């Protein structure tokens, strides 16, 4: 099977030709913002237009009809020792014209949403690059090398002198054909040095990640904290009752036990162990680059309510900048009246760790928002404001976005949906994001690893890490405003990103790369790392335990498959040897990010990366593969060469 080179991520594209310091490296950055303004309509915003218009003062036959386009890029990951820096501003034409456009540096401030001709920023009068002649659908490149010196934010204006309009694709046009900035360079002498650490790149500091307007939260599910009884992991509640078919007096025997994975255990603690465990999880999430948790509120009275309060308290103690988004669950709160619900949310909202917008509105993102009518939510929001003095920014998370978006539009700050957990279901994610943006709403995109539910008898085919990569690609390509990892710790649905017995930190480590691409642009790979993912049984294997309820593939899912995947992130091209069940195969992996799958076989799995006869990365999965599992277990295991 061919190696799949994962070189495109919507906002950033990296070539796979980084084999030596003498080989040019090209990195492409999509526009962070782009818009045009019109002298003939000085107060009008064109922020939703899918095109950019550029023409002279006689445009459209008007005496004062000039149009100019603005575009901004955030450049990251260019080495300080980069040499022979060449930069082009790349635009795709929507028409064939013989016009000329010129690129100028923008010296004033502006935003895509708010800029009009009347408040347009100052533009440098000297052109730094020009081009004449445009063909429909073709890319034209303007040399702007003199303006770009490395990492930073760069804004340009495109102007023209002709009365004929030059029409270019904007970033809102489908097909990823908006303006791009291509930076080409060769690396200096130190460009290929290996770095230490568990990640294949240097993760930006917390302050830099939080400075991004794009936010990444993880959905916290209160039934599964680190520990339920403060016992050693070998004999704690998870081990005794959730992982064994006989647990909880056999109530989970039909499906082989409630869970297949669990949080990484720890020795018993003294004092308030529950609060200490929440602090641990907050620290884990911060270390993984996350902005906060969306916490599922299942109750306002039970142990789940106590856990919500403790999670907020833990965030306050560890780092108040780590935000908790309140996510009331309409399934669990079905019997709670509006006034009680308002009082409970107001109590939580007093914490400085609970997420508010810059205008002090409290963000509330109800799960299965359609479990209550839009009118109910509107009345509740009014109660929050009149009785508790709290204005709410509602971001409903729907099970069916398209069915409910119109009803909730007038009361919502943004939208989200719970989403799918298989590559087929995550193949066209930008449509929902575009729809939300066209309705002037922010969008919180779900990003997921996998989904297997023994007690419900259903599973999605994640395709190793394919689903994770596909859902991140949708968030990046669609320019989602926020991301919700679904989930941090729902072990009953096996959707967890959290450090766990079956995956360690592997999924969070892979996620950190794409999180960085989303927030700051894809980072430079500085350390060879290989990740292995696989199930411990073929999908169709029959368990030896007398399990009467087996998981079946969800309708509409990607087809089930039995594969071991090597996901590599390499500083330069290398040779990868993969051994599965005693059979070894070798392939050439490119620089950057790539994935290759192999048939699942009974035994053990490992992968070794070599370059110039030296081993640069090796991963051995600690999870044996069998054709005779004790219980049906379709959860993908994961291992990293650097953990």
Secondary structure as UniProt FT lines:
FT   STRAND          4..5
FT   STRAND          12..14
FT   TURN            21..22
FT   STRAND          25..30
FT   STRAND          33..38
FT   HELIX           39..41
FT   TURN            42..43
FT   TURN            47..48
FT   STRAND          51..55
FT   TURN            57..58
FT   HELIX           59..61
FT   TURN            63..64
FT   STRAND          67..75
FT   TURN            80..81
FT   STRAND          83..93
FT   STRAND          97..106
FT   TURN            112..114
FT   TURN            118..119
FT   STRAND          129..134
FT   TURN            136..137
FT   STRAND          139..143
FT   HELIX           145..147
FT   STRAND          152..160
FT   STRAND          166..169
FT   TURN            171..172
FT   TURN            174..176
FT   STRAND          180..186
FT   TURN            189..192
FT   HELIX           206..211
FT   STRAND          215..220
FT   TURN            222..223
FT   TURN            233..235
FT   HELIX           238..242
FT   TURN            245..246
FT   HELIX           247..250
FT   TURN            251..252
FT   HELIX           253..255
FT   HELIX           273..287
FT   TURN            288..289
FT   STRAND          292..297
FT   HELIX           303..318
FT   TURN            320..321
FT   STRAND          323..329
FT   TURN            330..335
FT   HELIX           338..349
FT   TURN            352..353
FT   TURN            358..359
FT   STRAND          362..364
FT   HELIX           369..371
FT   HELIX           374..388
FT   STRAND          392..398
FT   HELIX           401..408
FT   HELIX           409..411
FT   STRAND          412..417
FT   HELIX           424..426
FT   HELIX           430..438
FT   TURN            439..440
FT   STRAND          442..447
FT   STRAND          452..453
FT   TURN            454..457
FT   STRAND          458..459
FT   TURN            463..465
FT   HELIX           466..477
FT   TURN            478..479
FT   STRAND          482..485
FT   TURN            491..494
FT   TURN            501..503
FT   HELIX           506..520
FT   STRAND          529..534
FT   TURN            539..540
FT   STRAND          552..553
FT   TURN            555..556
FT   STRAND          563..570
FT   STRAND          574..580
FT   TURN            581..582
FT   STRAND          583..589
FT   STRAND          592..599
FT   STRAND          605..611
FT   TURN            612..613
FT   STRAND          614..620
FT   STRAND          637..640
FT   TURN            641..642
//
